[in-house]
Amino acid sequence: MKTIKISTPFLLTTGLLLITLLTAACQPAVYLMPTPVGITSSNLDPFARTPEELRDSDIQVGYATNRIPIGVKQSRIYTTKFDQNLRMGLAKVQIGSGEESWEEVRQLSLATTPKDEILLSLSGVEEMAELRAEDSLDELRPEIAQLMRTFNEVIEKSRWKEVTLYVHGANNNFYRTASQAAQYAHFIGRQALVILYSWPSAESIIRYGKDIANIRETVPTLARYIRLLAKHSTVRRINILAYSAGAKLVTQTLALLGEDTGIPDRKAYKDSLRLGSIYFAAPDTDLEEFVEQFRNYHDIVDHVTITVNPNDTVLAIAQAYRFGKAEQDRDELDTEDITTKSRLGAPNVDDISEEDAQWLIELSNTPRLSLIGIDAKTIPVVSKGAHDYWYSSPWVSTDTMLELNIHATPAQRGLAEIKGERGARIWYFPPDYDQRIAVILKQWTEELEQRKSQSK
């Protein structure tokens, strides 16, 4: 019998591929999110202005990651291993079977019917450039410069000429996070560049401690990526949607950027970074740690929004874990990560000093910080312990998209205001929010059309 020799590199690559596919198989599938109520209640069609070349069943998003890849560049698979290099490119997420026409996709997306059987799948991942840890941001290698030109072409054609950077939560693989970013891009009519930052989650609910450790090591890499976009793109603003544990990565990264002393003039430094709206959705980061870090960067961003659900069950579990309840993974947590403090998305103000509490309360009464309460009693479909509400709730997803793209104030977006016990201003969704937002969007559309006709 003839013996076939198989090389060690081949075995290693095949083994890694098998492990990655098995891991991906353990991750739950992603289905199309409910249509935001701003679309269904106002008969607004965000797809009327979708560029012709983007009108198909594939949603395209940019991505950056410090995950280590396997496979050819035209069809990358990203593992749970990581380093300090940035891999960047374009990912495509397919709606349904891929055989649907654009009109079918459009009608499906506008409908109020449930979409929990419409599967999203990763149809393509092309890595176009790699920024090594030692590379300069001043002199870009040709493939990085070309990617920036590609992004700039998209930005110049886009409606708002801004970028939304999506930073996902724990226990997620590349497919799931790309699908979440793609849904966001889809329901804003594919009219702006959305970029996923895929940090190296261990992709397992029992490896939460590993995720927290990986976040800490990823901070310098995400900071480099933001600097790259600010320096070499034509974007007006870099907005960030940070979900769950992604908030820990984002707030630590912004604090690192805020500590920069290279430009003494803080306004000039802020202008150079072009950081716009920062939206923390169900943020899983320590409240006390957040305040300390927020002090470092509050003056270099335009606005910060924090959504709060005191009954968030996922954050309750995360807090218990960080307190050392999950002994099986405790060895992966540094001492600094073991805390009894509440999470930012379900905060207890008694966990911070009086000085810090007063500072946050004062900021909440200015246009620079918005605290949004999530209450299952007034928001349809949202359960009491909800965590994924930014995309699962048609009301909250509407508000998220309006804040990150229109930058309207909470009042302009139809939210109502109450005062907390200690004087903090808290915004909430009133029971008639769907009616309010329908009127608001109709007025905005009429004003936009009027300005267009006057400019002719």
Secondary structure as GFF3:
##gff-version 3
##sequence-region A 1 456
A	DSSP	alpha_helix	8	26	.	.	.	ID=ss1
A	DSSP	beta_strand	30	31	.	.	.	ID=ss2
A	DSSP	alpha_helix	37	40	.	.	.	ID=ss3
A	DSSP	three_ten_helix	46	49	.	.	.	ID=ss4
A	DSSP	three_ten_helix	52	54	.	.	.	ID=ss5
A	DSSP	beta_strand	58	70	.	.	.	ID=ss6
A	DSSP	three_ten_helix	73	75	.	.	.	ID=ss7
A	DSSP	beta_strand	77	95	.	.	.	ID=ss8
A	DSSP	alpha_helix	102	110	.	.	.	ID=ss9
A	DSSP	beta_strand	119	131	.	.	.	ID=ss10
A	DSSP	alpha_helix	142	157	.	.	.	ID=ss11
A	DSSP	beta_strand	163	167	.	.	.	ID=ss12
A	DSSP	alpha_helix	174	187	.	.	.	ID=ss13
A	DSSP	beta_strand	193	198	.	.	.	ID=ss14
A	DSSP	three_ten_helix	205	207	.	.	.	ID=ss15
A	DSSP	alpha_helix	208	232	.	.	.	ID=ss16
A	DSSP	beta_strand	238	243	.	.	.	ID=ss17
A	DSSP	alpha_helix	246	258	.	.	.	ID=ss18
A	DSSP	alpha_helix	266	273	.	.	.	ID=ss19
A	DSSP	beta_strand	275	281	.	.	.	ID=ss20
A	DSSP	alpha_helix	287	297	.	.	.	ID=ss21
A	DSSP	beta_strand	303	308	.	.	.	ID=ss22
A	DSSP	alpha_helix	313	322	.	.	.	ID=ss23
A	DSSP	three_ten_helix	327	332	.	.	.	ID=ss24
A	DSSP	three_ten_helix	335	337	.	.	.	ID=ss25
A	DSSP	three_ten_helix	349	351	.	.	.	ID=ss26
A	DSSP	alpha_helix	354	364	.	.	.	ID=ss27
A	DSSP	beta_strand	369	373	.	.	.	ID=ss28
A	DSSP	alpha_helix	389	392	.	.	.	ID=ss29
A	DSSP	alpha_helix	394	405	.	.	.	ID=ss30
A	DSSP	beta_strand	416	419	.	.	.	ID=ss31
A	DSSP	beta_strand	425	428	.	.	.	ID=ss32
A	DSSP	alpha_helix	433	455	.	.	.	ID=ss33
###
